[in-house]
Amino acid sequence: MRSQLFVVKLIHSIVWLLLATTTFYILYSGLFNRITPYTWIAIAMIVGEGIVLLIYKWTCPLTVIARKYSDSQKDNFDIFLPNWLAKHNKTIFTTIFFAGIILVLYRMLSQ
């Protein structure tokens, strides 16, 4: 059971890293006016993630899978992140995403 939880945590951490990088790329695109097709792909990825979270009632599907292997109440039981970051992850990255979106839209409308 421990190895199964480790695999889920590893996959969840890799997906998180990809989506966190994507979120920061959107912010970068808006800050430095470097809006490319990759910016729109990144935005689509994050919107897609939001749709998945909405479907799963604001819980990552990987958390649902990890729950089968642990009854821990820690916020980071399912991912290799510090507990404080796992606890506030959605708030932090939603804020960064919306800041990036606002900047991208501002850049697009001011051209």
Long-range contacts (C-beta under 8 A, 24 or more apart in sequence): 1-69, 2-69, 4-69, 5-66, 5-69, 5-70, 5-78, 8-62, 8-65, 8-66, 8-69, 8-78, 9-66, 9-78, 9-79, 9-80, 10-80, 11-62, 12-60, 12-62, 12-63, 12-66, 12-78, 12-79, 12-80, 13-79, 13-80, 13-81, 15-62, 16-79, 16-81, 16-89, 19-45, 19-46, 19-49, 19-93, 20-93, 22-46, 23-93, 23-96, 23-97, 23-100, 24-96, 26-96, 26-97, 26-100, 26-101, 26-104, 27-96, 27-97, 27-99, 27-100, 27-103, 28-100, 29-100, 29-103, 29-104, 30-99, 30-100, 30-101, 30-102, 30-103, 30-104, 30-106, 30-107, 31-103, 33-107, 35-104, 35-107, 35-108, 39-104, 43-101, 43-104, 46-97, 53-90, 58-90
